[in-house]
Amino acid sequence: MKIAFVGKGGSGKTTLSSLFVRHLAAASAPVVAVDADINQHLGAALGLDEAEAAALPAMGDRLPLIKEYLRGSNPRIASAETMIKTTPPGEGSRLLRVREDNPVYDACARPVELEGTAVRLMVTGPFTEADLGVACYHSKTGAVELCLNHLVDGRDEYVVVDMTAGSDSFASGMFTRFDITFLVAEPTRKGVSVYRQYKEYARDFGVVLKVVGNKVQGPDDLDFLRAEVGEDLLVSVGHSDWVRAMEKGRPPRFELLEDANHRALRALRIAADATYDLRDAERYTRQMVHFHLKNAHAWGNARTGADLAAQVDPGFVLGGGVGAAV
C-alpha cells in the first residue's frame, strides 16, 4: 500500500506519519518510510539523533544511480540523462519492490529499528545553501516520484510518505501515486484550507482522501471539523503525553501510547488496507503517462533535447504481475 501524509506546515503530519510507521512496525509489517519534505524531520520523529538523521543519504544526490538502475534495458529510454522525474517504466525497466534488496535501497535507504523490527527509511535530502538561486526543491522530490512510478507493492506491504507541506505536491503528478492520502488538519480555518485545495485539485483523479483531525481539544473542535470536511473526517487525535516525550527525544515504549491514539492508528491502517481492492492498474499507469507528457511538453523536452513522449510504452501497465529487467 502506498500512503501519503499531507497537511499545512505545523499540522503534525510528520508526527502522525511517524506514529503510523511505528504502528506498522509493531505489527511486523514490511515498511519503507520516505521523508519527501524538504524540512527533514521524519528521521528524528522515528528516534534518530541529530547526527544520525544528518547522515542519511539524500535520494536527490543519488539521482543518476536511481535513473540508471530503473532504466534497465528499456529500449525507449536512450540514456539515464534523458529520464526526468515523471519518466514511466516500460518493457525492460527495472521495478522496485518493498521486500527486496536492490542498488537503490543500498544507496538511499537505511534501516531504523522500531518495535523489534527494522523499517527502511529514505529521505529526499534537505534544501542546502548551495541550492539557493540555482535549484528548485522539486528537483529533490523528483527522485521520490521516479521511485514511486517504478514501485510494485502488494497487500500488507507499506510505503509511507511524509509529503511536502501544503499543496506543493500538485506541482507534479506525485499526488496520484498513492492508494490513500491522509490529510492532517487542525480545527482552524487555516487548518482545513489545505484540505479544500486537495479536495478540489484531486477531484478528477480518483484520489482517496481522508482527514485526520489533529490537536483536537474538545467537542467544539470536533464539531468544527465535521462541519468543514464532512464524511472525509476519519479520526481525530488530541493531546498525547507519549508524543510530548517523543518530541523531547525520550519516547516511552510504543505500547504505552494512549489507547485512543492506538485506536486511531488502527483506523488508519484499516482504511488503507480497504483501498487495496480498489486499485486500478490501468488508471494508475494512464495518470503516470498523463503527467509525463505534460512535463515533457512544459520543460522536459527542452531540457533533455529529446522527445520524451517516445519514452511511453503503450502496451505497458504497472501492476503486481509485471516483471522486471535483470
VOPAGU-2260 file (C-alpha; in pm, 1 decimal, decimal comma):
REM VOPAGU-2260
SITE   aa  ch    i         X         Y         Z
SITE  MET   A    0       0,0       0,0       0,0
SITE  LYS   A    1     125,7     347,4     -88,2
SITE  ILE   A    2      19,8     600,6     176,3
SITE  ALA   A    3      77,3     976,3     187,7
SITE  PHE   A    4      56,2    1210,5     484,3
SITE  VAL   A    5      -5,3    1573,2     388,1
SITE  GLY   A    6    -106,3    1894,3     561,8
SITE  LYS   A    7      -1,2    2250,8     616,7
SITE  GLY   A    8     326,7    2323,9     791,5
SITE  GLY   A    9     294,5    2261,6    1164,5
SITE  SER   A   10     -19,5    2049,9    1131,7
SITE  GLY   A   11     151,8    1743,8    1275,9
SITE  LYS   A   12     176,1    1537,1     957,1
SITE  THR   A   13     531,0    1421,5    1033,9
SITE  THR   A   14     432,9    1320,3    1386,6
SITE  LEU   A   15     129,2    1130,2    1257,4
SITE  SER   A   16     324,0     961,0     979,3
SITE  SER   A   17     594,0     853,1    1226,6
SITE  LEU   A   18     330,8     712,6    1464,3
SITE  PHE   A   19     175,1     519,4    1176,6
SITE  VAL   A   20     514,9     377,5    1078,2
SITE  ARG   A   21     566,8     268,1    1439,5
SITE  HIS   A   22     220,1     112,2    1441,5
SITE  LEU   A   23     302,1     -90,3    1130,3
SITE  ALA   A   24     642,2    -189,6    1267,0
SITE  ALA   A   25     481,8    -310,7    1590,0
SITE  ALA   A   26     273,6    -545,7    1373,0
SITE  SER   A   27     594,1    -664,1    1195,1
SITE  ALA   A   28     467,0    -530,8     860,7
SITE  PRO   A   29     729,0    -457,9     592,3
SITE  VAL   A   30     762,8     -79,0     564,4
SITE  VAL   A   31     951,9     169,9     350,2
SITE  ALA   A   32     924,7     517,0     506,7
SITE  VAL   A   33    1007,0     816,7     287,8
SITE  ASP   A   34    1067,7    1173,2     401,5
SITE  ALA   A   35     967,8    1374,1      94,2
SITE  ASP   A   36     950,4    1702,7     285,3
SITE  ILE   A   37    1246,9    1934,7     232,3
SITE  ASN   A   38    1225,5    2016,2     603,2
SITE  GLN   A   39    1365,1    1679,3     703,3
SITE  HIS   A   40    1205,7    1574,8    1035,3
SITE  LEU   A   41    1085,5    1217,2     985,6
SITE  GLY   A   42    1416,6    1060,9    1089,9
SITE  ALA   A   43    1411,1    1244,7    1421,4
SITE  ALA   A   44    1044,3    1152,8    1473,4
SITE  LEU   A   45    1143,7     788,1    1427,4
SITE  GLY   A   46    1403,5     819,3    1700,0
SITE  LEU   A   47    1726,0     908,8    1520,0
SITE  ASP   A   48    1951,7    1159,9    1689,6
SITE  GLU   A   49    2065,3    1472,8    1508,6
SITE  ALA   A   50    2388,6    1320,8    1379,0
SITE  GLU   A   51    2218,2    1002,9    1258,4
SITE  ALA   A   52    1946,4    1199,9    1079,6
SITE  ALA   A   53    2203,6    1426,6     913,3
SITE  ALA   A   54    2399,5    1124,0     790,3
SITE  LEU   A   55    2105,5     973,4     599,8
SITE  PRO   A   56    2187,4     952,4     226,4
SITE  ALA   A   57    1990,1    1201,2      17,8
SITE  MET   A   58    1794,0    1049,6    -270,6
SITE  GLY   A   59    1832,2    1373,4    -465,2
SITE  ASP   A   60    2211,1    1334,8    -457,2
SITE  ARG   A   61    2188,4     983,4    -597,7
SITE  LEU   A   62    1951,6    1054,7    -883,3
SITE  PRO   A   63    2193,0     938,3   -1158,1
SITE  LEU   A   64    2226,3     597,7    -988,6
SITE  ILE   A   65    1848,6     572,3    -941,5
SITE  LYS   A   66    1784,7     655,2   -1306,4
SITE  GLU   A   67    2047,4     416,6   -1439,6
SITE  TYR   A   68    1913,1     128,0   -1232,8
SITE  LEU   A   69    1546,5     188,6   -1314,3
SITE  ARG   A   70    1615,5     236,6   -1685,8
SITE  GLY   A   71    1733,8    -124,1   -1709,4
SITE  SER   A   72    1721,4    -241,7   -2069,4
SITE  ASN   A   73    1418,6     -33,0   -2168,0
SITE  PRO   A   74    1487,4      45,0   -2538,0
SITE  ARG   A   75    1264,1     354,4   -2528,3
SITE  ILE   A   76    1497,9     534,1   -2286,7
SITE  ALA   A   77    1818,8     622,6   -2466,9
SITE  SER   A   78    2014,0     716,0   -2153,9
SITE  ALA   A   79    1970,9     795,1   -1787,8
SITE  GLU   A   80    2029,7    1160,8   -1874,9
SITE  THR   A   81    1703,8    1169,1   -2071,5
SITE  MET   A   82    1499,2    1042,0   -1778,8
SITE  ILE   A   83    1301,2    1300,1   -1583,5
SITE  LYS   A   84    1105,2    1268,9   -1260,5
SITE  THR   A   85     790,8    1154,1   -1444,2
SITE  THR   A   86     950,7     902,4   -1682,7
SITE  PRO   A   87     724,9     593,7   -1674,2
SITE  PRO   A   88     850,3     234,7   -1676,5
SITE  GLY   A   89     811,3      14,3   -1981,0
SITE  GLU   A   90     921,9    -322,5   -2110,3
SITE  GLY   A   91    1277,7    -376,9   -1986,2
SITE  SER   A   92    1260,4    -127,4   -1698,3
SITE  ARG   A   93    1364,8    -240,1   -1354,4
SITE  LEU   A   94    1098,9    -212,2   -1085,4
SITE  LEU   A   95    1127,1    -170,3    -709,6
SITE  ARG   A   96     961,1    -395,1    -454,1
SITE  VAL   A   97     916,7    -333,6     -83,8
SITE  ARG   A   98    1080,0    -651,8      46,8
SITE  GLU   A   99    1370,9    -688,9    -193,0
SITE  ASP   A  100    1731,1    -575,1    -177,2
SITE  ASN   A  101    1848,0    -366,1    -472,1
SITE  PRO   A  102    2107,5     -98,7    -554,8
SITE  VAL   A  103    1859,0     185,6    -497,7
SITE  TYR   A  104    1789,9      73,3    -142,1
SITE  ASP   A  105    2160,7       5,3     -88,3
SITE  ALA   A  106    2242,7     363,2    -186,3
SITE  CYS   A  107    1943,9     551,3     -46,0
SITE  ALA   A  108    1779,0     355,3     236,0
SITE  ARG   A  109    1891,3     292,3     589,9
SITE  PRO   A  110    1735,4      53,2     842,6
SITE  VAL   A  111    1573,9     203,4    1151,8
SITE  GLU   A  112    1499,0     -31,2    1441,2
SITE  LEU   A  113    1144,3      17,3    1569,6
SITE  GLU   A  114     936,5    -202,3    1795,8
SITE  GLY   A  115    1155,1    -506,6    1743,9
SITE  THR   A  116    1173,1    -483,7    1365,0
SITE  ALA   A  117    1354,1    -273,1    1105,9
SITE  VAL   A  118    1191,9     -34,8     859,9
SITE  ARG   A  119    1367,2     116,8     562,1
SITE  LEU   A  120    1397,5     496,4     578,5
SITE  MET   A  121    1466,7     706,9     268,7
SITE  VAL   A  122    1496,6    1086,6     254,3
SITE  THR   A  123    1498,1    1338,5     -28,1
SITE  GLY   A  124    1768,4    1537,9     142,2
SITE  PRO   A  125    1745,9    1896,1     263,5
SITE  PHE   A  126    1746,9    2209,1      52,3
SITE  THR   A  127    2100,8    2335,1     105,2
SITE  GLU   A  128    2272,1    2671,5      76,3
SITE  ALA   A  129    2433,4    2550,7    -246,7
SITE  ASP   A  130    2085,7    2508,7    -397,6
SITE  LEU   A  131    1980,3    2868,0    -334,2
SITE  GLY   A  132    1916,9    3054,6    -657,8
SITE  VAL   A  133    2012,1    2761,3    -879,8
SITE  ALA   A  134    1776,2    2476,7    -794,5
SITE  CYS   A  135    1410,8    2414,2    -723,4
SITE  TYR   A  136    1324,1    2184,8    -434,8
SITE  HIS   A  137    1112,1    1980,6    -678,4
SITE  SER   A  138    1445,9    1859,7    -816,9
SITE  LYS   A  139    1493,3    1688,8    -479,4
SITE  THR   A  140    1147,6    1534,7    -454,6
SITE  GLY   A  141    1169,0    1419,7    -816,8
SITE  ALA   A  142    1371,6    1118,6    -701,0
SITE  VAL   A  143    1077,7    1010,4    -484,8
SITE  GLU   A  144     832,8    1044,0    -773,2
SITE  LEU   A  145    1056,2     841,2   -1004,5
SITE  CYS   A  146    1081,1     561,8    -749,0
SITE  LEU   A  147     705,1     560,6    -688,4
SITE  ASN   A  148     649,1     534,5   -1064,4
SITE  HIS   A  149     860,4     216,8   -1065,9
SITE  LEU   A  150     731,2      63,0    -743,1
SITE  VAL   A  151     526,1    -256,4    -728,5
SITE  ASP   A  152     385,2    -324,8    -382,1
SITE  GLY   A  153     147,8    -589,4    -256,6
SITE  ARG   A  154    -113,7    -632,6       9,9
SITE  ASP   A  155      25,8    -593,2     363,6
SITE  GLU   A  156     333,9    -411,0     229,6
SITE  TYR   A  157     352,8     -41,2     310,8
SITE  VAL   A  158     523,0     264,1     165,4
SITE  VAL   A  159     456,6     564,2     390,5
SITE  VAL   A  160     549,8     906,5     253,2
SITE  ASP   A  161     569,2    1224,2     459,8
SITE  MET   A  162     493,9    1478,9     186,9
SITE  THR   A  163     585,9    1842,9     137,3
SITE  ALA   A  164     374,2    2090,4     330,7
SITE  GLY   A  165      62,7    2246,5     184,6
SITE  SER   A  166     -45,7    2163,5    -168,1
SITE  ASP   A  167     302,6    2164,7    -322,5
SITE  SER   A  168     276,0    1803,5    -438,8
SITE  PHE   A  169      37,0    1926,5    -708,5
SITE  ALA   A  170     335,6    2078,6    -886,8
SITE  SER   A  171     387,8    1724,3   -1018,7
SITE  GLY   A  172     179,5    1411,1   -1053,7
SITE  MET   A  173     303,2    1267,0    -724,8
SITE  PHE   A  174     -32,1    1323,5    -554,3
SITE  THR   A  175    -181,8    1047,1    -773,7
SITE  ARG   A  176      75,5     785,8    -671,9
SITE  PHE   A  177     -96,8     675,0    -352,0
SITE  ASP   A  178    -369,5     429,9    -258,3
SITE  ILE   A  179    -482,2     669,1      14,0
SITE  THR   A  180    -386,3    1017,7     128,9
SITE  PHE   A  181    -425,1    1114,8     492,8
SITE  LEU   A  182    -461,2    1490,1     527,8
SITE  VAL   A  183    -371,8    1608,2     878,0
SITE  ALA   A  184    -581,4    1911,3     969,5
SITE  GLU   A  185    -604,2    2124,0    1280,0
SITE  PRO   A  186    -951,2    2251,3    1379,4
SITE  THR   A  187    -893,7    2602,1    1239,2
SITE  ARG   A  188    -977,1    2781,1     913,7
SITE  LYS   A  189    -613,2    2763,4     808,3
SITE  GLY   A  190    -605,8    2400,9     911,6
SITE  VAL   A  191    -880,3    2299,7     670,7
SITE  SER   A  192    -772,3    2527,4     385,0
SITE  VAL   A  193    -522,0    2270,0     256,1
SITE  TYR   A  194    -798,0    2008,5     270,1
SITE  ARG   A  195   -1014,1    2221,1      41,4
SITE  GLN   A  196    -725,2    2267,4    -203,4
SITE  TYR   A  197    -651,0    1895,0    -206,7
SITE  LYS   A  198   -1014,7    1804,3    -246,4
SITE  GLU   A  199   -1053,1    2040,5    -540,1
SITE  TYR   A  200    -729,0    1952,4    -720,1
SITE  ALA   A  201    -766,7    1577,8    -671,9
SITE  ARG   A  202   -1132,1    1562,7    -768,2
SITE  ASP   A  203   -1074,7    1437,9   -1122,8
SITE  PHE   A  204    -801,8    1185,6   -1041,9
SITE  GLY   A  205    -973,2     933,8    -817,6
SITE  VAL   A  206    -759,6    1023,2    -515,7
SITE  VAL   A  207    -883,2     860,8    -193,9
SITE  LEU   A  208    -860,7    1137,7      66,3
SITE  LYS   A  209    -928,5    1104,4     439,0
SITE  VAL   A  210    -883,8    1369,7     706,7
SITE  VAL   A  211    -708,2    1310,8    1036,7
SITE  GLY   A  212    -804,8    1579,9    1284,0
SITE  ASN   A  213    -507,3    1677,7    1499,0
SITE  LYS   A  214    -473,8    1887,0    1814,3
SITE  VAL   A  215    -842,6    1836,1    1883,8
SITE  GLN   A  216    -915,9    1958,7    2235,6
SITE  GLY   A  217   -1287,3    1900,9    2277,8
SITE  PRO   A  218   -1634,5    1865,3    2125,2
SITE  ASP   A  219   -1626,8    2214,0    1970,3
SITE  ASP   A  220   -1311,3    2131,0    1775,1
SITE  LEU   A  221   -1461,2    1802,6    1659,8
SITE  ASP   A  222   -1786,1    1968,1    1555,5
SITE  PHE   A  223   -1588,7    2227,3    1357,5
SITE  LEU   A  224   -1400,1    1961,4    1164,1
SITE  ARG   A  225   -1714,4    1761,6    1095,0
SITE  ALA   A  226   -1884,6    2071,9     961,3
SITE  GLU   A  227   -1588,3    2161,8     739,4
SITE  VAL   A  228   -1484,9    1823,1     597,1
SITE  GLY   A  229   -1793,6    1606,8     643,8
SITE  GLU   A  230   -1758,4    1234,9     581,7
SITE  ASP   A  231   -1392,4    1273,6     488,4
SITE  LEU   A  232   -1309,1    1302,4     860,8
SITE  LEU   A  233   -1177,7     957,5     954,3
SITE  VAL   A  234   -1035,9    1000,2    1304,9
SITE  SER   A  235    -920,7    1275,1    1540,0
SITE  VAL   A  236    -620,7    1292,8    1769,4
SITE  GLY   A  237    -584,6    1503,7    2081,7
SITE  HIS   A  238    -305,9    1579,6    2326,7
SITE  SER   A  239     -57,2    1298,2    2380,0
SITE  ASP   A  240     190,3    1276,4    2666,0
SITE  TRP   A  241     363,6     997,8    2469,8
SITE  VAL   A  242     415,6    1229,2    2171,7
SITE  ARG   A  243     540,3    1507,5    2400,7
SITE  ALA   A  244     801,2    1270,0    2542,8
SITE  MET   A  245     894,6    1155,7    2190,8
SITE  GLU   A  246     947,0    1515,4    2081,5
SITE  LYS   A  247    1188,7    1556,6    2371,8
SITE  GLY   A  248    1383,3    1256,2    2244,6
SITE  ARG   A  249    1268,8    1026,9    2524,2
SITE  PRO   A  250     981,7     818,9    2384,5
SITE  PRO   A  251     840,9     551,3    2617,3
SITE  ARG   A  252     769,4     204,2    2481,5
SITE  PHE   A  253     522,5     236,5    2195,5
SITE  GLU   A  254     274,4       8,8    2367,8
SITE  LEU   A  255     231,4     287,3    2625,3
SITE  LEU   A  256      84,1     522,7    2365,8
SITE  GLU   A  257    -261,8     628,2    2476,8
SITE  ASP   A  258    -539,2     378,9    2393,7
SITE  ALA   A  259    -735,4     638,7    2197,1
SITE  ASN   A  260    -435,0     705,2    1974,2
SITE  HIS   A  261    -371,1     332,7    1924,6
SITE  ARG   A  262    -733,6     304,4    1809,9
SITE  ALA   A  263    -685,3     598,8    1571,7
SITE  LEU   A  264    -378,6     433,4    1416,6
SITE  ARG   A  265    -566,8     106,2    1373,0
SITE  ALA   A  266    -840,9     300,4    1194,4
SITE  LEU   A  267    -581,4     445,1     955,7
SITE  ARG   A  268    -448,5     100,6     872,2
SITE  ILE   A  269    -798,1     -41,1     820,2
SITE  ALA   A  270    -878,6     249,2     584,5
SITE  ALA   A  271    -553,4     199,1     393,7
SITE  ASP   A  272    -598,2    -177,2     363,0
SITE  ALA   A  273    -953,0    -131,0     233,6
SITE  THR   A  274    -823,2      56,7     -71,9
SITE  TYR   A  275    -620,0    -238,5    -199,6
SITE  ASP   A  276    -913,5    -398,3    -375,9
SITE  LEU   A  277    -996,7     -61,0    -535,1
SITE  ARG   A  278    -669,7     -49,2    -725,5
SITE  ASP   A  279    -698,1      21,2   -1096,3
SITE  ALA   A  280    -364,1     -54,4   -1262,0
SITE  GLU   A  281    -469,0      87,7   -1597,4
SITE  ARG   A  282    -582,1     418,0   -1445,0
SITE  TYR   A  283    -266,3     437,4   -1235,2
SITE  THR   A  284     -49,5     389,6   -1543,3
SITE  ARG   A  285    -263,7     627,6   -1750,7
SITE  GLN   A  286    -220,1     904,8   -1491,6
SITE  MET   A  287     153,0     842,8   -1486,4
SITE  VAL   A  288     168,7     888,9   -1862,4
SITE  HIS   A  289     -56,6    1197,2   -1846,8
SITE  PHE   A  290     177,7    1382,6   -1614,4
SITE  HIS   A  291     485,5    1265,2   -1800,5
SITE  LEU   A  292     358,3    1408,8   -2128,8
SITE  LYS   A  293     258,2    1728,9   -1951,1
SITE  ASN   A  294     606,3    1771,3   -1800,4
SITE  ALA   A  295     775,2    1673,1   -2126,7
SITE  HIS   A  296     590,3    1947,1   -2313,5
SITE  ALA   A  297     637,2    2208,8   -2040,7
SITE  TRP   A  298    1011,2    2170,7   -1984,1
SITE  GLY   A  299    1142,8    1815,0   -2024,5
SITE  ASN   A  300    1192,4    1807,5   -2399,9
SITE  ALA   A  301    1379,2    2137,4   -2397,2
SITE  ARG   A  302    1597,7    2038,8   -2103,8
SITE  THR   A  303    1696,4    1694,3   -2233,6
SITE  GLY   A  304    1696,5    1768,4   -2605,4
SITE  ALA   A  305    1484,5    1457,3   -2663,3
SITE  ASP   A  306    1124,1    1378,8   -2749,2
SITE  LEU   A  307    1020,6    1234,9   -2414,4
SITE  ALA   A  308     681,1    1125,2   -2544,2
SITE  ALA   A  309     873,3     844,0   -2714,7
SITE  GLN   A  310     954,4     701,7   -2369,2
SITE  VAL   A  311     592,9     592,1   -2323,6
SITE  ASP   A  312     538,8     220,2   -2378,9
SITE  PRO   A  313     172,4     199,9   -2491,4
SITE  GLY   A  314     143,2    -169,8   -2408,6
SITE  PHE   A  315     280,6    -147,2   -2056,0
SITE  VAL   A  316      63,4    -147,3   -1742,3
SITE  LEU   A  317     227,5    -125,2   -1399,7
SITE  GLY   A  318      84,9    -390,1   -1168,5
SITE  GLY   A  319     167,6    -669,3    -929,4
SITE  GLY   A  320     224,0    -922,4   -1204,6
SITE  VAL   A  321     468,4    -711,8   -1405,5
SITE  GLY   A  322     821,6    -849,2   -1435,8
SITE  ALA   A  323    1142,6    -650,7   -1414,8
SITE  ALA   A  324    1454,9    -644,4   -1625,2
SITE  VAL   A  325    1772,1    -801,3   -1491,9
